[in-house]
Amino acid sequence: MTTYLIRRLLQTIPTLLGVTIITFLMVQFSPGDPIDMLFFDPTFTAEDKELKRQQLCLDRPLWQQYTFYMVGDWSGECPNQGIIFGDFGTSIRKDRPVIEMYAEKIGPTLQLTVGAMLIGTVVGISLGIISAIFRGKLSDNLIRFMSVIFDAVPSFFLGIMLIILFGVRWGILPLGGMVPIRSSETVNLWVRIQHLILPTVVLGVGWIAVMSRYMRAETLEVLGQDYVRTAKSKGLTNFKVYFKHAARNALIPIVVIIGPAITALLGGSVVVERIFNWPGMGRMVLEALSQRDFPVVMAVTVISSVLVIAGNLLTDILLVMVDPRVRLS
């Protein structure tokens, strides 16, 4: 296991290097000038803009800017110390270390992601098992129909509809935000949960659809195995046959999609956070893109790539844990 982990970690180095190069070039050649966005006031002169550009080392050649971004400027002329030392630069717009901004925003995003993951996994697995057990029945057809609907409906449309129904018309849940606006009192756990319900449901609906289809297919395959028929012939209860023997073995292939699903949910939170005014990482990225705050965009892209690699590695480890037949070599 240790040798495998070390080898996989070494293999990620060229991958991350390629991600940084591609992202850096895309940012550099994208339309818009961050200095122009920063000095939008017409009172600022061209000399002021050029001075700021020199302070940020944006007047250097591309290869030199990339080198400074990766390993820093040892002469001390440029503020960045290099991402290999944990320094992702300073936000051009807010003049704050990017890593501090990321640390503030990743918490709310993880709340949405973990909540959506729990809802999607628990509900999706349950629906998939029920659909397989009652194959061809009304419940099976209804679950499959709803899974197609959940997978097809855009998150922005579903989010707006839920806001109108539960927030505007019925007034059951908050319209958005992480905590009540202008709240001077201490916000308790129940209030936070109320604000979390709608965005979590919107983000998790697609995962419910995916998980239910996967679980149905795997459960149907397992139900046709000899050991399941043997368990039935022994007179075991349906609960033991379906959940102790069939469902447990059907879960093994499902582990493969958990790692990529985590990163997919993180990416999907961008739209959801915008709709519900959630102060997370996705909202920060959208603001950085609109303001041409390139250090923030670069940092989120690189860190997201690390999360993708970590998710795939976690998938391999979980597969070994749930299936003793698999060995890492």
C-alpha positions in Angstrom: 0.0 0.0 0.0 2.8 2.5 0.9 4.7 1.8 -2.3 1.6 2.2 -4.3 0.8 5.6 -2.7 4.3 6.9 -3.2 4.2 5.9 -6.8 0.8 7.5 -7.4 2.0 10.7 -5.7 5.1 10.8 -7.9 2.9 10.4 -11.0 0.9 13.4 -10.1 3.9 15.8 -10.4 3.9 16.0 -14.2 0.1 16.1 -14.2 0.0 19.1 -11.9 2.8 20.8 -13.8 0.8 20.5 -17.0 -2.2 21.9 -15.3 -0.3 24.9 -14.1 1.2 25.6 -17.6 -2.2 25.3 -19.4 -4.0 27.4 -16.8 -1.3 30.0 -16.8 -1.4 30.4 -20.6 -5.2 30.5 -20.7 -5.3 33.2 -18.1 -2.6 35.2 -19.8 -4.2 35.1 -23.2 -7.8 35.6 -22.0 -9.4 39.0 -22.9 -9.2 41.8 -20.4 -6.5 43.5 -18.4 -6.6 43.1 -14.6 -4.8 46.5 -14.2 -7.5 48.2 -16.2 -10.2 46.6 -14.1 -8.4 47.7 -10.9 -7.9 51.3 -12.1 -11.3 51.8 -13.7 -11.4 55.4 -12.2 -10.5 57.8 -15.1 -8.4 59.9 -12.7 -5.7 57.3 -12.7 -3.0 58.0 -15.3 -1.1 55.6 -17.5 1.9 56.1 -15.2 -0.1 54.8 -12.2 -1.1 51.7 -14.1 2.4 51.0 -15.3 3.7 51.4 -11.7 1.2 48.9 -10.4 2.0 46.5 -13.3 5.7 46.7 -12.3 4.9 46.1 -8.6 3.0 42.9 -9.6 5.7 41.9 -12.1 3.1 41.7 -14.9 5.6 43.6 -17.2 8.0 40.6 -17.2 8.1 38.0 -20.0 5.7 35.1 -19.7 8.3 32.5 -18.9 9.6 34.7 -16.1 6.1 35.3 -14.7 5.4 31.6 -14.7 8.8 30.8 -13.0 8.0 33.4 -10.3 4.5 31.9 -9.9 5.9 28.4 -9.4 9.1 29.0 -7.3 9.0 32.7 -6.5 11.4 35.5 -7.1 14.5 35.0 -5.1 15.6 38.6 -5.7 12.6 39.8 -3.7 11.4 42.2 -6.4 8.1 40.3 -6.9 5.7 39.6 -4.0 5.0 35.9 -4.9 7.1 33.3 -3.1 5.9 30.4 -5.3 3.1 27.8 -5.1 5.5 25.0 -4.2 6.0 26.9 -0.9 2.2 27.4 -0.4 2.1 30.9 -1.7 -0.5 31.3 -4.4 0.0 35.1 -4.8 -2.0 38.1 -3.8 -5.4 39.0 -5.1 -5.1 41.9 -7.5 -8.5 43.2 -6.7 -8.6 42.8 -2.9 -4.8 43.0 -2.1 -5.1 39.9 0.1 -3.2 36.6 0.1 -5.2 34.2 -2.2 -4.7 31.3 0.2 -6.4 33.2 3.0 -9.4 34.0 0.7 -9.5 30.3 -0.3 -9.4 29.1 3.3 -12.4 31.4 4.1 -14.5 30.1 1.2 -13.8 26.4 1.2 -15.7 25.8 4.4 -19.1 26.9 3.2 -18.5 25.1 -0.1 -17.6 21.9 1.7 -20.8 22.2 3.7 -22.8 22.1 0.5 -20.7 19.4 -1.0 -20.8 17.0 2.0 -24.5 17.6 2.5 -25.2 16.9 -1.2 -23.0 13.9 -1.1 -24.9 12.4 1.9 -28.3 13.1 0.4 -27.3 11.7 -3.0 -25.7 8.6 -1.6 -28.3 7.6 1.0 -31.3 8.5 -1.1 -29.8 7.3 -4.4 -28.7 3.9 -3.0 -32.0 3.3 -1.4 -34.0 4.1 -4.5 -31.7 2.0 -6.6 -32.2 -1.0 -4.4 -36.0 -0.6 -4.3 -36.0 -0.2 -8.1 -34.1 -3.4 -8.6 -36.2 -5.4 -6.1 -39.4 -4.3 -7.8 -38.2 -4.5 -11.3 -40.8 -3.8 -13.9 -43.3 -2.7 -11.2 -44.9 0.7 -10.8 -42.3 1.8 -8.2 -39.4 0.8 -10.5 -40.8 2.7 -13.5 -41.5 5.8 -11.3 -38.0 5.8 -9.8 -36.4 5.5 -13.3 -38.6 8.2 -14.6 -37.8 10.6 -11.8 -34.0 9.8 -12.1 -34.1 10.9 -15.7 -35.9 14.1 -14.7 -33.5 14.9 -11.9 -30.5 14.3 -14.1 -31.9 16.5 -16.9 -33.2 19.5 -15.1 -30.7 22.4 -14.9 -29.6 23.3 -11.4 -30.3 27.0 -12.0 -33.9 26.3 -13.0 -34.5 23.9 -10.1 -33.0 26.4 -7.7 -35.1 29.3 -8.9 -38.3 27.1 -8.7 -37.5 26.0 -5.2 -36.9 29.6 -4.1 -40.2 30.7 -5.5 -42.1 27.8 -3.9 -40.5 27.4 -0.5 -39.1 30.9 0.0 -41.5 33.3 -1.7 -44.9 31.6 -1.9 -44.9 29.4 1.2 -42.3 31.2 3.3 -41.0 27.9 4.8 -37.3 28.3 4.0 -34.9 31.2 3.6 -34.4 32.7 0.1 -30.6 32.4 0.3 -27.5 33.2 2.1 -25.7 31.3 4.8 -27.1 33.2 7.8 -29.9 35.7 8.1 -29.2 39.1 6.7 -28.6 41.8 9.4 -28.8 39.2 12.2 -27.4 40.7 15.4 -28.2 37.5 17.5 -26.2 34.4 17.7 -27.2 32.0 14.8 -28.1 28.6 16.1 -27.7 25.3 14.4 -31.3 25.0 13.2 -31.1 28.4 11.5 -28.0 27.3 9.6 -29.6 24.0 8.6 -32.6 25.9 7.2 -30.3 28.0 5.0 -28.5 24.8 3.9 -31.6 22.8 2.9 -32.4 24.3 -0.5 -28.9 24.6 -2.0 -28.0 21.2 -0.7 -31.0 19.6 -2.3 -30.4 21.4 -5.6 -26.8 20.3 -5.7 -27.6 16.7 -4.6 -30.5 16.0 -7.0 -28.3 15.1 -9.9 -26.2 12.8 -7.7 -29.4 11.0 -6.6 -30.2 10.3 -10.2 -26.7 9.0 -11.0 -26.4 6.9 -7.9 -29.9 5.3 -8.2 -29.2 4.2 -11.8 -25.8 2.7 -10.9 -27.2 1.0 -7.8 -30.2 -0.5 -9.7 -27.9 -1.9 -12.4 -25.5 -3.4 -10.0 -28.2 -4.8 -7.7 -29.9 -6.5 -10.7 -26.7 -8.1 -11.7 -26.0 -9.4 -8.1 -29.6 -10.7 -7.8 -28.9 -13.1 -10.6 -25.9 -14.7 -9.0 -25.9 -18.2 -7.6 -25.2 -17.3 -4.0 -28.3 -15.1 -3.9 -30.5 -17.9 -5.2 -28.9 -20.2 -2.6 -29.7 -17.7 0.1 -33.3 -17.6 -1.0 -33.5 -21.4 -1.1 -32.3 -21.6 2.5 -35.4 -19.7 3.6 -33.7 -16.4 4.6 -35.9 -13.4 4.9 -36.1 -11.0 2.0 -34.4 -8.3 4.1 -31.3 -10.5 4.6 -31.3 -11.6 1.0 -31.6 -8.2 -0.5 -29.6 -6.0 2.0 -27.1 -8.4 3.6 -26.1 -10.4 0.6 -27.2 -8.5 -2.6 -26.8 -4.8 -1.6 -23.5 -5.3 0.1 -21.9 -6.8 -2.9 -23.6 -4.4 -5.3 -21.9 -1.5 -3.4 -18.4 -2.5 -4.5 -18.5 -1.1 -8.0 -20.3 2.0 -6.7 -17.1 3.0 -4.8 -15.4 3.7 -8.1 -17.6 6.7 -8.8 -17.4 8.3 -5.4 -14.1 10.0 -5.9 -14.9 11.7 -9.2 -18.4 12.6 -7.8 -16.8 14.7 -5.0 -14.9 16.9 -7.5 -18.0 17.1 -9.8 -20.1 18.4 -6.9 -17.4 20.9 -6.1 -17.6 22.2 -9.6 -21.4 22.2 -9.7 -21.5 24.3 -6.6 -20.5 27.3 -8.6 -24.0 27.8 -10.1 -25.7 26.8 -6.9 -23.8 29.3 -4.8 -24.5 32.0 -7.2 -28.3 31.3 -7.2 -28.5 31.1 -3.4 -26.0 33.8 -2.6 -23.9 31.3 -0.8 -20.5 32.7 0.4 -18.4 29.8 -1.0 -15.6 29.1 -3.3 -17.8 29.1 -6.5 -19.0 32.6 -5.9 -15.5 33.8 -5.3 -14.4 32.3 -8.6 -17.2 34.0 -10.5 -16.3 37.3 -9.0 -12.6 36.8 -9.8 -13.4 36.0 -13.4 -15.6 39.0 -13.8 -12.9 41.2 -12.2 -9.9 39.6 -14.1 -8.4 38.6 -10.7 -6.1 36.0 -12.3 -4.2 34.9 -9.1 -7.5 33.8 -7.6 -8.5 31.9 -10.7 -5.1 30.2 -10.9 -5.2 29.2 -7.3 -8.7 27.6 -7.5 -7.8 25.7 -10.6 -4.6 24.3 -9.2 -6.2 23.3 -5.9 -9.2 21.8 -7.7 -6.8 19.7 -9.8 -5.2 18.4 -6.6 -8.6 17.5 -5.2 -9.4 15.6 -8.4 -6.2 13.6 -8.1 -6.9 13.0 -4.4 -10.4 11.9 -5.2 -9.2 9.3 -7.7 -6.6 8.1 -5.2 -9.3 7.8 -2.5 -11.4 5.7 -4.9 -8.6 3.2 -5.3 -8.0 2.9 -1.5 -11.8 2.5 -0.8 -12.0 -0.2 -3.5 -9.3 -2.2 -1.7 -11.1 -1.8 1.6 -14.5 -2.9 0.4 -13.3 -5.7 -1.9 -10.6 -8.0 -0.5 -10.1 -9.5 -4.0 -8.5 -6.3 -5.2 -4.9 -5.6 -4.5 -2.8 -2.5 -5.2 0.3 -3.4 -7.1 
